[in-house]
Amino acid sequence: MHSAPRQLLVCVLTATLTAVAGCGDSGPPPAPGGRSSAPAASASSGAPGFFGGTDLAWLEINIAMDEQLMPLLDLVTARSGSADVKSLAVEVQAFHEQELTTLRRLHDLAKLPAENPHKGMPMPGMVTAEQVTEAAAAKGTGFDALLLTRLREHMEQGVHLADSELKAGIEPQSLALARQVLRNRDTYLPRVIGLKK
């Protein structure tokens, strides 16, 4: 599986997701609290360290998404006009750093290539360099509105991706991380939405 072309891995996951540009288009994500928990695959569905195509693509896409969110979060201290937004951003950055640590460990365990084919990919929830530049030029409530919009998009797509991994993934550690991703989004997405109102 590791020798399969990277494009094949993209389509393995996105055929399930129907969310990545070029492979289909999903409807709007379910509202927080309205999503039924995807059935978790049992550990017997895959051995630890044995990654299926969905697992591999999910790892790479989430690494790209989380890494590209960080420059936006780095702007919060200097640009935000809200103590509540600043507090939320600190927590969001902390759990994304934890996720990235696990994602990178699993990436290495799966022997995936250093070059991530999803870096910079245009897809829902992927923070772009242009969006970071736009946010860096804003301040106060204008910045906060941009930040909260990007956070909502990022987290909603994270729910789509994690649900897809739970439905089609097989590697137990990846499945456990997907469940943790969903718990994090279930906790923080309502707060992002509440601050955006």
C-alpha positions as CSV (number, residue, x, y, z in Angstrom):
1,M,0.0,0.0,0.0
2,H,2.9,2.4,0.8
3,S,4.1,2.2,-2.8
4,A,0.7,3.2,-4.2
5,P,0.7,6.6,-6.0
6,R,-0.1,9.5,-3.8
7,Q,-3.0,10.5,-6.0
8,L,-4.6,7.1,-5.4
9,L,-4.4,7.7,-1.6
10,V,-6.0,11.1,-2.0
11,C,-9.0,9.5,-3.9
12,V,-9.3,6.6,-1.5
13,L,-10.1,9.0,1.3
14,T,-11.9,11.6,-0.7
15,A,-14.2,9.1,-2.4
16,T,-15.4,8.3,1.1
17,L,-15.5,12.0,2.2
18,T,-16.6,13.5,-1.1
19,A,-15.2,16.7,0.4
20,V,-11.8,17.4,-1.2
21,A,-11.8,19.6,-4.3
22,G,-11.6,17.6,-7.5
23,C,-13.1,14.4,-6.2
24,G,-16.6,15.7,-5.3
25,D,-18.5,18.1,-3.1
26,S,-20.2,17.4,0.2
27,G,-23.1,19.1,1.6
28,P,-22.8,21.4,4.6
29,P,-21.4,19.7,7.7
30,P,-23.8,18.6,10.4
31,A,-24.3,21.1,13.2
32,P,-22.4,20.5,16.4
33,G,-24.3,18.1,18.6
34,G,-26.4,17.0,15.6
35,R,-23.8,14.4,14.3
36,S,-24.4,10.9,15.4
37,S,-21.2,9.3,16.5
38,A,-19.7,7.1,13.8
39,P,-19.3,3.5,14.8
40,A,-15.8,3.0,16.0
41,A,-14.0,0.1,14.3
42,S,-12.7,-2.5,16.7
43,A,-9.0,-3.1,17.1
44,S,-9.5,-6.4,15.3
45,S,-10.2,-4.5,12.1
46,G,-6.5,-3.7,11.7
47,A,-3.3,-4.4,13.6
48,P,-1.4,-1.5,15.1
49,G,1.0,-0.1,12.6
50,F,-0.9,-1.6,9.6
51,F,-2.4,1.4,7.7
52,G,-5.0,1.2,5.0
53,G,-5.4,3.8,2.3
54,T,-7.9,5.9,4.2
55,D,-5.6,5.9,7.3
56,L,-2.7,7.1,5.2
57,A,-4.6,9.9,3.4
58,W,-6.3,11.0,6.6
59,L,-3.0,11.4,8.4
60,E,-1.5,13.4,5.6
61,I,-4.5,15.7,5.1
62,N,-4.8,16.4,8.9
63,I,-1.1,17.2,9.2
64,A,-1.5,19.7,6.4
65,M,-4.7,21.2,7.8
66,D,-3.3,21.5,11.3
67,E,0.1,22.9,10.2
68,Q,-1.5,25.5,8.0
69,L,-3.8,26.6,10.8
70,M,-0.8,27.5,13.1
71,P,0.3,30.7,11.4
72,L,-3.2,32.1,11.8
73,L,-3.3,31.2,15.5
74,D,0.2,32.8,15.9
75,L,-1.4,36.2,14.9
76,V,-4.0,36.2,17.7
77,T,-2.0,37.8,20.5
78,A,-1.1,40.8,18.4
79,R,-4.2,41.2,16.3
80,S,-7.2,40.1,18.4
81,G,-9.3,42.7,20.3
82,S,-11.1,40.1,22.5
83,A,-9.9,38.5,25.7
84,D,-12.3,35.6,25.1
85,V,-11.0,35.1,21.6
86,K,-7.4,35.1,22.8
87,S,-8.2,32.6,25.6
88,L,-10.0,30.3,23.1
89,A,-7.1,30.5,20.6
90,V,-4.6,29.5,23.3
91,E,-6.6,26.3,24.0
92,V,-7.2,25.6,20.3
93,Q,-3.5,25.9,19.6
94,A,-2.6,23.6,22.5
95,F,-4.9,20.8,21.4
96,H,-3.8,21.1,17.7
97,E,-0.1,20.9,18.8
98,Q,-1.0,17.7,20.7
99,E,-2.8,16.3,17.6
100,L,0.1,17.2,15.4
101,T,2.5,15.3,17.7
102,T,0.4,12.2,17.4
103,L,-0.2,12.7,13.6
104,R,3.5,13.0,13.0
105,R,4.4,10.0,15.0
106,L,1.8,7.9,13.1
107,H,3.1,9.4,9.8
108,D,6.6,8.2,10.7
109,L,5.3,4.8,11.8
110,A,3.5,4.5,8.4
111,K,6.7,5.4,6.6
112,L,5.0,8.1,4.6
113,P,7.2,10.4,2.6
114,A,8.4,13.6,4.1
115,E,6.8,15.6,1.3
116,N,3.1,16.0,2.0
117,P,1.0,16.0,-1.2
118,H,-1.8,17.8,0.6
119,K,0.2,20.8,1.7
120,G,-1.5,23.9,0.2
121,M,-4.3,21.8,-1.3
122,P,-7.5,23.9,-1.9
123,M,-10.2,22.2,0.1
124,P,-12.8,23.2,2.7
125,G,-11.2,24.1,6.1
126,M,-7.7,24.4,4.8
127,V,-6.2,27.7,5.8
128,T,-4.4,29.3,2.9
129,A,-1.4,31.6,2.9
130,E,-3.7,34.3,1.4
131,Q,-6.1,34.0,4.3
132,V,-3.3,34.4,6.8
133,T,-2.1,37.5,4.9
134,E,-5.7,38.9,5.0
135,A,-5.9,38.2,8.7
136,A,-2.5,39.8,9.4
137,A,-3.8,43.0,7.8
138,A,-6.8,43.2,10.1
139,K,-7.0,44.1,13.8
140,G,-9.6,44.0,16.6
141,T,-13.1,42.9,15.7
142,G,-12.2,42.6,12.0
143,F,-9.4,40.1,12.8
144,D,-11.6,38.2,15.3
145,A,-14.3,37.8,12.7
146,L,-11.9,36.4,10.1
147,L,-10.2,34.1,12.7
148,L,-13.5,32.7,14.0
149,T,-14.7,32.0,10.4
150,R,-11.5,30.1,9.6
151,L,-11.7,28.2,12.8
152,R,-15.3,27.2,12.2
153,E,-14.5,26.0,8.7
154,H,-11.4,24.1,9.9
155,M,-13.2,22.4,12.7
156,E,-16.3,21.5,10.6
157,Q,-14.0,19.9,8.0
158,G,-12.1,18.1,10.7
159,V,-15.4,16.5,11.8
160,H,-16.0,15.3,8.2
161,L,-12.5,13.9,7.9
162,A,-12.6,12.2,11.3
163,D,-16.1,10.6,10.6
164,S,-14.7,9.3,7.3
165,E,-11.7,7.8,9.1
166,L,-13.9,6.1,11.6
167,K,-16.0,4.6,8.9
168,A,-13.3,3.4,6.5
169,G,-10.0,3.4,8.5
170,I,-8.5,0.3,10.0
171,E,-5.4,1.3,12.0
172,P,-6.3,1.3,15.7
173,Q,-4.1,4.3,16.7
174,S,-5.4,6.4,13.8
175,L,-9.0,5.5,14.8
176,A,-8.3,6.5,18.4
177,L,-6.9,9.8,17.2
178,A,-10.0,10.4,15.0
179,R,-12.2,9.8,18.1
180,Q,-10.1,12.4,20.0
181,V,-10.4,14.8,17.1
182,L,-14.2,14.5,17.3
183,R,-14.1,15.1,21.1
184,N,-12.0,18.2,20.6
185,R,-14.3,19.6,17.9
186,D,-17.4,18.8,19.9
187,T,-15.9,20.8,22.8
188,Y,-14.6,23.8,20.9
189,L,-16.8,24.2,17.8
190,P,-19.8,25.5,19.9
191,R,-17.5,28.0,21.6
192,V,-16.2,29.3,18.2
193,I,-19.8,29.6,17.0
194,G,-20.9,31.3,20.2
195,L,-18.1,33.9,19.9
196,K,-18.9,34.5,16.2
197,K,-22.5,35.6,16.9
